[in-house]
Amino acid sequence: MLKRWGSSRNNQRGLSQIELLLGVLIISVISVALLSALQLSVVSTVQNRVQTSGAQLLQMAYTQLRSVDFYQVFPCDSSLPRYGLRTDYPNFTTLNQIRDKTLQLGFSKFTIELAFMRRDTTDANGNGFTSDLIPFADNGFRVDRYDPNIRYFDQNGNGDYYDTYYVGVRRVSEMPDTHLKLVTLKLWKGNKVVLKDAQLFNLEGFTGKESPSSESPLTLSLDVPANNASLYDLTTSTRANAFALAITRSYPSSVVAYRADAANPPLSYLRLSGTTEPSATVRFYVGYTTGTPVDSVPTDVSGNFNFQSGAITARLVEGRNQLFARTFKGSLTSPFALREVIRDLAPPLISSAAPPSPTQTLSPYIAGVLVDSPTQAGAEVSGITAGVITFKLDGVVAGSRYDPSSGVVVLVDSGTLLPPVLSTGTHTVILEGGDNAYYKVSKTWSFQVAIDTYDPSPPAIANKSPTGMTSNPQPVISVRVFDNQSGINPQSIVMTLDGAVVVNASNVAQAYDPSTGVVQYQPPAPLGAGSHDVTITVSHWATAPPDRTTRSEPWSFTVNGS
C-alpha cells in the first residue's frame, strides 16, 4: 500500500509540474501579446506626436520665413555648411532657429525647395484656363519657355542668382521674378522625408502694398487660334477638293482647324482674336519673340481684337509654327501668349487596296492604307482623324480597325471582328478618311469572290514555332495556315496546348492575322520545363471532298529548364 500511495503522490507531483509549466506558458503568451499591444500603442503614440510636433514646427518655420525679405527666401539644406548658401546671407539667425528646433524634436534636418509660380493669364500651357498657377518652365537656358522676360539673370556677374537690383524704382530679383514662390518645407529623418508642407509666398504679402508682378500688369487672352490647332490651305484645286469632299462621318468637336492662305484675301488669311487691355496694341511674332513684330492690331475700347493677318499667313511654313502675341500699352506689356499650330499642305492618301480580284475565299482580307504625309520631307502633318474613318461594303457601313502606326484600315464583321463572310460574286467597298486639317479622302474599289466547292487539297500548315529547344518559358507559339483554292475559314481555327484549347472561335480574332495567315498565342504564365505539345486544326471553305476540308497537325517543343 505504501508503494501504491507513493506512486499516486508522484503522479500528483508530476501533474502539478505540468500544470505549472502550462500556466507559465499561458502567462508568457499573454505577456507577449500585452507587450506587443503596448509596443504598438507606444509606436502609434510616438508617430502621432511626431506628426503633431512636426506640423507645429513647419508652421513655426513658415512664420519665421515670412518675417525675412521675400527675396532672401532661398532653397537650402540644414545639413550643409551654411545651409548651402553664401557666407554673406543675412538671415542665418532665422535658419538657425528653425534648425535647432528641428534637431530638438528628433528630426535630422530640414530642407527648403522653391518653385517660381505665375498666373497663366494667357493660357500659355493650352489647358483652357487663364486663372491657374503654373511654375517657371525652363527652356534649357534658364529662360521661361512661355515668357522670355521671366528668367535667371546674373545681373552683377558674380556667378550666382541670389542678388536683387533696381529697374527704375522697382526692385527685381536675379531669380525668376514672378512675385510668387511655392515654398516647400521638408522634415527628414536620415535619408527619408517624414513630413512636408508647401505654401505660396507672395511679394505683396511681404511688402504690404500692391506691386505688379514682374511678368506684367497687363493680361492677354489669345482665343483664336487654339493651341495645337491645324491650318488648312485652299490655294490648289487638290486641297480645295479634299476640303470640300463629303464623307459619311462628321468631325468630332475636339478637332479644330483654321484657314490660312492667300487665295481670297483678306477672308482667307489666318484669323487671330482675343481680349486684352482697352485701347492697347497687340503685336505678333512668328517663330521668335525678338526683333520686329510680323504684324500688330489695336484693341477696341473693351480690349477686344479680331483680325485676319496676311503678314502672319505669309510667314507660315509647312509643319509646326510658333505664334507669339503680346500687348503693349505705354511702358507696360503683357506676358507672351504662345500658340503652336500645324500648317498642313497635303490631303491624306489611300493606297494598297485589298483584296485582289478575283479572290478565292469567302472571307477575304479587305483593307487599305490611309496615311497623312507632308509635301516637304520632315515637315509635321496634322495627322489622321480616326473618328471619321468609314468602311462601306456594298453600300452598308461596316466595322473597321485602324492601326495608326501603319495606317492600315481593315474591314471587319462588327460581331466577330473577323473578315466578313461573303457570297460569291462582285462586291464593292468604299474607304473614307480625313486628317485634322479637314482634308478628306475617299477610295472605291471592287473585287470578285470566286471559289470552287470542290477542293482536293486540305488547308496548308507551315512555319510552326517554336520547335526543338527553347529557353523562353513564355514563347510566342505561332503557325501559318493558308489555302490558295478556297480560302481559310477563320472561325474553324483551333489551337491546343498540352491538350487544352487556347484558340478557337471565341478569341481567334485576336490570334489570327488574315493578312498573313499567321495564328499566334502566348501563354499567360511561364510553362514548366520539359516537352509541350501543340495542335493546330483548320478548315477551308470548300465542302468536297469531305475528307479534305480540314487539316490537323501536331508538333512539340521543349522548354529548357536550366
RAQUIHU-V776526 format. One record per residue. N is the residue number from 0. NEAR is the number of other ideal C-beta (glycine too) atoms within 10 Angstrom. Layout:
N,NEAR  N,NEAR
This chain:
0,5  1,6  2,7  3,8  4,9  5,10  6,10  7,10  8,10  9,10  10,10  11,10  12,10  13,10  14,10  15,10  16,10  17,10  18,10  19,10  20,10  21,10  22,10  23,10  24,10  25,10  26,10  27,10  28,10  29,10  30,10  31,10  32,10  33,10  34,10  35,10  36,10  37,10  38,10  39,10  40,10  41,10  42,10  43,10  44,10  45,11  46,11  47,10  48,12  49,17  50,12  51,10  52,17  53,21  54,13  55,12  56,21  57,21  58,13  59,13  60,23  61,17  62,9  63,16  64,20  65,14  66,10  67,15  68,12  69,19  70,18  71,15  72,18  73,19  74,15  75,21  76,16  77,21  78,13  79,11  80,8  81,12  82,23  83,15  84,20  85,12  86,7  87,8  88,15  89,10  90,18  91,14  92,9  93,16  94,22  95,12  96,13  97,21  98,19  99,11  100,17  101,20  102,12  103,10  104,14  105,14  106,22  107,15  108,17  109,26  110,19  111,20  112,14  113,18  114,18  115,21  116,20  117,25  118,17  119,18  120,21  121,28  122,24  123,24  124,15  125,15  126,11  127,9  128,12  129,18  130,8  131,13  132,14  133,18  134,15  135,23  136,16  137,14  138,11  139,6  140,9  141,14  142,18  143,24  144,16  145,23  146,27  147,16  148,17  149,24  150,18  151,18  152,18  153,13  154,14  155,12  156,5  157,11  158,8  159,13  160,16  161,18  162,15  163,16  164,12  165,9  166,10  167,7  168,5  169,11  170,17  171,16  172,23  173,19  174,23  175,29  176,23  177,24  178,23  179,22  180,23  181,15  182,19  183,15  184,20  185,18  186,26  187,19  188,14  189,9  190,6  191,8  192,11  193,16  194,18  195,15  196,16  197,13  198,14  199,12  200,18  201,15  202,20  203,14  204,12  205,16  206,13  207,6  208,7  209,8  210,13  211,12  212,18  213,23  214,24  215,22  216,14  217,20  218,17  219,27  220,18  221,28  222,16  223,14  224,22  225,16  226,18  227,14  228,19  229,24  230,22  231,23  232,23  233,19  234,13  235,13  236,8  237,13  238,20  239,17  240,13  241,23  242,18  243,11  244,15  245,7  246,16  247,13  248,15  249,8  250,16  251,10  252,6  253,8  254,18  255,16  256,23  257,18  258,20  259,26  260,22  261,13  262,14  263,11  264,11  265,12  266,9  267,18  268,22  269,27  270,18  271,23  272,15  273,21  274,20  275,25  276,19  277,12  278,11  279,21  280,16  281,27  282,18  283,23  284,21  285,19  286,13  287,10  288,17  289,7  290,8  291,6  292,18  293,19  294,21  295,16  296,18  297,10  298,21  299,12  300,7  301,9  302,20  303,14  304,23  305,14  306,17  307,18  308,21  309,14  310,14  311,22  312,24  313,15  314,17  315,19  316,12  317,19  318,17  319,13  320,21  321,13  322,24  323,24  324,27  325,25  326,28  327,17  328,19  329,8  330,6  331,13  332,19  333,24  334,27  335,26  336,27  337,21  338,23  339,13  340,24  341,22  342,25  343,29  344,22  345,22  346,24  347,24  348,16  349,19  350,10  351,11  352,17  353,19  354,21  355,10  356,13  357,13  358,20  359,21  360,25  361,20  362,21  363,24  364,18  365,26  366,24  367,24  368,16  369,27  370,18  371,22  372,12  373,17  374,10  375,10  376,6  377,7  378,17  379,13  380,24  381,27  382,16  383,21  384,24  385,14  386,14  387,20  388,20  389,18  390,24  391,18  392,18  393,12  394,8  395,7  396,14  397,17  398,16  399,20  400,14  401,16  402,12  403,10  404,5  405,10  406,20  407,17  408,23  409,21  410,21  411,20  412,16  413,10  414,8  415,17  416,13  417,20  418,25  419,18  420,15  421,17  422,7  423,12  424,8  425,12  426,20  427,12  428,23  429,19  430,23  431,23  432,29  433,29  434,26  435,24  436,30  437,23  438,30  439,21  440,20  441,17  442,15  443,12  444,16  445,11  446,19  447,14  448,21  449,14  450,19  451,12  452,10  453,12  454,22  455,10  456,13  457,18  458,30  459,16  460,19  461,11  462,12  463,17  464,17  465,19  466,11  467,9  468,9  469,16  470,10  471,13  472,14  473,13  474,18  475,11  476,24  477,19  478,21  479,16  480,25  481,17  482,24  483,12  484,16  485,23  486,25  487,24  488,22  489,24  490,17  491,18  492,22  493,19  494,25  495,17  496,16  497,14  498,7  499,7  500,13  501,17  502,21  503,15  504,14  505,10  506,13  507,19  508,17  509,11  510,19  511,22  512,14  513,22  514,12  515,12  516,22  517,17  518,23  519,16  520,19  521,12  522,15  523,7  524,7  525,11  526,18  527,11  528,12  529,9  530,10  531,19  532,12  533,22  534,16  535,24  536,20  537,27  538,23  539,28  540,23  541,24  542,12  543,12  544,11  545,7  546,7  547,16  548,20  549,15  550,17  551,14  552,16  553,11  554,17  555,14  556,19  557,14  558,19  559,11  560,10  561,4
